[in-house]
């Protein structure tokens, strides 16, 4: 996948030092957090869709989203707090 140069220019607008890229509030940390959270939300959506495809048994209530849990991930950028989606049944196990 190749990104449009205009998108990269917008992301790096205001870049003045390596700290702006890899520092505590740098773009690498922000991008990593956003990408991981979007992947987790996509996994949750897939998890819930699979459960909806199963036949309804004796209980008519279906599993659904039930908020988020906060977790800390570590990388070259330091630590970042992410929101991991939860489901009511507690069956969601993220793969990422």
N, C-alpha and C positions, 0 to 999 in steps of 0.2 A: 504494500500500500504506500502510495506517495501522497504527501500532503501538498496542497497548493502553497506556493511561496507567500501569498498574501496572508494565509492563515499563520504561517510561521512568523512572518513579520509582525503580525498583531500580537502573537504570544510573547515575542521578544521585545516588544515596544517598551522602552524605558530601561532596558538592560544596560547596566553600567559596570557591573563587576561579577565575578564568579558567584558571589554570595546571592545575587539575584536569581541565579539559575539553580544552585544546589544548596543554598543556605536554608535556615529554619523556615522562612516564609517563601522560599523560592518556587519557581514554576515546576520543577521536577517533583517536589512534594505535593503540590496541588494537583498536578496531572495524575500522579500515582494514586492519590486518594480518590479522585473522580473516576478513574478507570476501574479500580478495584470495586468501588461501590456500584458502578453500573453493571459490572460483570456479576456481582452477587445478586443484584435485583433481577437480572435476566435469569440466573439460575433459580431463584425463588419462583419466578413466573413459570418456568418450565416444570419445576417440582409440583406446583399447584395444578397446572394443566394435566400432568400425568395422573394426579389423584382424582381429578374431575372425570377422567376417562374411565375410571374404575366404576363398576356397578355399585349403586347405593345399597348398603346392607340394612341392618335393623335401625341404625341411627340416621336420621335424615339430615343432620347437620354436617356441613362440609368444612374441611380444613381451609383456612384463609390466613392472610397476613395478620400479624399481631405485634406491630411495632418493630423496634430495632434494639440491638445490643451494641454497646460501644466496645471496640477492641483497638489495641495499639499494634501497628505494624512497624517494623524496622527496615531501613534500607540505607543506601549510600547518602541519602538526604537527611538522615536522622530518624526520628520517630514521627509517625502520623497517626491520628485517631480516625478510625473509620466506623461507619454504621453498618452492622450486619443485620439483615432482615430476619425476623422470627416468624414462625407460623404457630397457630393455636395448638396443634398437636405435638409440637416439639420434634417433628420428624425431619426437618430441613437440616441437611448436612452439606455445607458448601464444599465444592471441590477445589475452587481456586485457592 
